[in-house]
Amino acid sequence: MVDPKHAVSKAATCDIEGCDAESSRSISGKKVEKAGFEITVDPSKNAHLCKEHYKQFKKKTKTDREYERLGR
């Protein structure tokens, strides 16, 4: 049986400086930098975040996301 192309998973690590944990989410690099994180990849690309840094990202951007929802 042939495996679908989208099922291929590569083990990526967190792109936050100093973190070597396995990534679980990928978010726009510009949004991650705007939230105050130092990333090791180009901001114009997606940044991979581990569970802990994703949780911190969600907390830091909570009010921004609320304003976004209210403005639409």
C-alpha angles and dihedrals in degrees: 000000000000117000116231116247094238092057093067108107124192120199104244126182129223113280095214111113111264097012121115099174122126113268122242103175138030122212135174110285091223092057091048092051091045088056089059103259124136108228130194096216134070109284091225089067131063117277120218115226131194120227094265096049091043088055090051090047091053091050093049094048098042097106093044091054091048091052090048092054093047093049095058 
